[in-house]
Amino acid sequence: MELVLDQKEMLKDIFREIIKEVIQEEKISFYDSIFPLANNKESKDLETMYENPNSYKKSDFKDMTDWVLNEN
């Protein structure tokens, strides 16, 4: 009986992970569908307005890697 309960818990964990992955994929798909892509003219305008990111000063940014990785 204990083996069956262990297997049941293992299956629940697997399903939770699968559902989490599917929800994440659907979120990404949703975001892709609501944010339009920029055309060539818009891309050039943005490049002119904001210049090359390589020229940005590092001091103007905050490293939020930990915050993003710990989002879940």
Buried (B, 14 or more C-beta within 10 A) or exposed (E): EEEEEEEEEEEEEEEEEEEEEEEEEEEEEEEEEEEEEEEEEEEEEEEEEEEEEEEEEEEEEEEEEEEEEEEE
